[in-house]
Amino acid sequence: MDDKDRYDAGMKVRRGVLGDAHVDRSLTKISDFNGDFQNFITRYAWGEVWTDTTLDRKTRSCMVLSTMIALNRIDEFKLHVKAAFNNGLTKDDIRAVIKQAAVYCGVPAGNSATHWAEEVFAQMEKDGHKF
């Protein structure tokens, strides 16, 4: 697979996981400075890693959520909470991921993640998402 194929495959997965609206917004923010980085993450993170069929998307979502909790990456965590539903997770699954992460990352990290997830759920409900 060449870089163009990886980019195309990555964009397809990126849209499937994050949704067209999010990806379209991110593409409008491409600049001379960040364009190479956007191309890189589309090819590498989405086109190389997320297209690997060894792990399913649900498992990958759990791993990303746990990692974002461990690294205290609020914005990325919230983005991936919303995306997790596209990958088959439920609110109960996300609750379980947070509890698991709290054991290994610390209760304060789990407590923060619980609040962040609740913020995402509230916004999703406001936007018409049915759980």
N, C-alpha and C positions, 0 to 999 in steps of 0.2 A: 504494500500500500504506500503510495507517495503522499506528500504533504497535502496536496489538494484533496485527495480521497479521505485522508484523516480529518481534514478540516470539515468537509461535507458530512462525514459520518458523525463527527463531534457536534456539529451544529444541529443535526437531527436529534441526537440524544439530549443536547442542552435544551432544545425547545421542548422535548418530551418531558424532561424533568422539571425545568423551571417555568415552562409555559411561554407561549409566543409573546404575550404582552411584556413580560419581563425582558426577554431576549431582545425584542424590538426596541425597548427603551434603552437597553445597554448599547445597542448598535448605534443609536443616535448620539451617544456620548463619545464615540471613537474620535480621537484626535491624533495629530502627528506624534504626540508624546506617548499615548497609551495604545495606539493601534497594533504595534508589534506584540505587546503583552496580551491584548485581547485575542490576537491570532494564535499566539502561543498556547494560551489556556484552552482555546477551542480545540486545537490540534492535540495537545498533550493530555490535559485533564479529561476533556470530554471525548476526544477522538481516539485516544490511546487507552486510557484507564477505564472510563465508564463504558466503553464499547466491549471491553473484555467480558466474555460470557461466563467466566469462572464463578463470579458472584452475581447474584441477581440484584436488581435495582433496589428492592426492599432492604436487603442486607447492606448495600452500599449506603442507603439513606441512614440506617441505624449507625453505621460507622461514622459518617460525616457529622451527624448530630452529636455523637459522643465526643468526637475530636473537637468540634466547635465549643462544646461545654468545657473540655479540658483546657483549651487555649483561650477561653473567655472572649470568643469572637461573636459578639452579640448580633451584629448585622447579618453575618453569614449564617449564624444559627437560625435567626428568624426567617431568613430566605429559605433555608432548607427545611424548616418546620412546614412551611406552606408547600414546598415542593414534595415533601414526604407523602402527601396525600396522592400525588400523581404517580407515586411508586408503590401504592398499595398499603401504606401505613394508616392506622387509625389513631384516634386520640389515645386509646388505651395502649397502643404500641409505643407512642411517643412518651407517655407517662412511664412505661416500663424502661425505656431507654434512659430517661432522666434519672430514675431510681438506680439503675445499674451504674450510670456514670457517677452518681453521688457517692456510691461506695468506693470507687477508685479515684475520683477527682476531688472529693470532699463535699460535705453537706452544704456548705455555702454555695458552691458551684451548682449543685442540684437545685437549691432554693432559688437562685437567680434564674436558672434555666426554666424552672416551673413558671416564674413570673413572666419571662419572655414568651414562653409558649402560650400562656393565657392571653397575652397582648395580641399575638398572632391569631389565635382562635376568635377573639372578640372582633378583630378587623375582618376576618374571613366571614363571620356570621353577618356583620354589617354589610358586607359585599354580596350577601345572598348565598353563601356556601352552607349546605346542609350536611351535618355530621351524622 
